[in-house]
Amino acid sequence: MNQTGQVAFGASTTAKGIGFYAGGAGVLPQAIAVSGEAIIPGNLGTLTSVTQFSGFNDSGVLSFNGSA
């Protein structure tokens, strides 16, 4: 949880799949990085896996490991 009350977590959903999500109190979590989604900007391909996240700052920026 960051200082603004947001939380980031890894999950698998039937709608989106395996990935990282973030949200806060009273707000549905939003997908941040999900396997199978395009890597934007730069059209760098597709995320084939997302493994572990290593940081979540007060601005809501999430850093994670993944592969394309």
Backbone hydrogen bonds in HBPLUS format (Angstrom, degrees):
<---DONOR---> <-ACCEPTOR-->    atom                        ^
c    i                          cat <-CA-CA->   ^        H-A-AA   ^      H-
h    n   atom  resd res      DA  || num        DHA   H-A  angle D-A-AA Bond
n    s   type  num  typ     dist DA aas  dist angle  dist       angle   num
A0002-ASN N   A0006-GLN O   2.93 MM   4  5.61 155.1  2.00 153.6 161.8     1
A0005-GLY N   A0002-ASN O   3.15 MM   3  5.60 165.4  2.17 118.0 120.3     2
A0007-VAL N   A0023-GLY O   2.78 MM  16  5.60 160.3  1.82 164.8 170.6     3
A0023-GLY N   A0007-VAL O   3.02 MM  16  5.60 150.1  2.11 150.3 159.7     4
A0009-PHE N   A0021-TYR O   2.94 MM  12  5.53 155.1  2.00 153.9 159.8     5
A0021-TYR N   A0009-PHE O   2.87 MM  12  5.53 165.3  1.90 164.3 168.7     6
A0011-ALA N   A0019-GLY O   2.98 MM   8  5.78 158.5  2.03 157.7 163.6     7
A0019-GLY N   A0011-ALA O   2.95 MM   8  5.78 155.3  2.01 164.3 172.3     8
A0013-THR N   A0017-GLY O   3.20 MM   4  4.82 159.8  2.24 108.3 111.0     9
A0017-GLY N   A0013-THR O   2.88 MM   4  4.82 125.6  2.18 118.3 134.7    10
A0035-SER N   A0018-ILE O   2.93 MM  17  5.88 161.9  1.96 173.6 175.5    11
A0020-PHE N   A0033-ALA O   2.76 MM  13  5.29 154.9  1.82 150.6 158.6    12
A0032-ILE N   A0020-PHE O   2.77 MM  12  5.50 171.1  1.77 156.5 155.0    13
A0033-ALA N   A0020-PHE O   3.37 MM  13  5.29 157.7  2.42 132.1 136.9    14
A0022-ALA N   A0030-GLN O   2.98 MM   8  5.46 152.2  2.06 145.6 153.7    15
A0030-GLN N   A0022-ALA O   2.78 MM   8  5.46 163.9  1.80 156.8 153.9    16
A0027-VAL N   A0024-GLY O   3.12 MM   3  5.46 159.6  2.16 136.3 133.5    17
A0037-GLU N   A0034-VAL O   3.14 MM   3  5.85 156.5  2.20 145.0 145.0    18
A0036-GLY N   A0047-LEU O   2.63 MM  11  5.28 169.0  1.64 153.5 157.7    19
A0047-LEU N   A0037-GLU O   2.95 MM  10  5.74 164.9  1.98 165.9 162.8    20
A0039-ILE N   A0045-GLY O   2.86 MM   6  5.65 161.0  1.89 152.5 151.1    21
A0044-LEU N   A0039-ILE O   3.28 MM   5  5.41 150.3  2.37 147.3 150.4    22
A0048-THR N   A0067-SER O   2.74 MM  19  5.72 158.0  1.79 143.5 151.2    23
A0067-SER N   A0049-SER O   3.01 MM  18  5.50 150.4  2.10 146.8 149.6    24
A0051-THR N   A0065-ASN O   2.90 MM  14  5.54 166.5  1.92 142.9 147.5    25
A0065-ASN N   A0052-GLN O   2.95 MM  13  5.63 153.6  2.02 149.6 157.3    26
A0054-SER N   A0063-SER O   2.81 MM   9  5.63 149.1  1.90 133.8 144.3    27
A0063-SER N   A0055-GLY O   2.95 MM   8  5.12 161.5  1.99 136.5 141.3    28
A0057-ASN N   A0061-VAL O   3.03 MM   4  5.49 155.8  2.09 149.5 152.2    29
A0060-GLY N   A0057-ASN O   2.99 MM   3  5.43 162.0  2.03 115.0 120.1    30
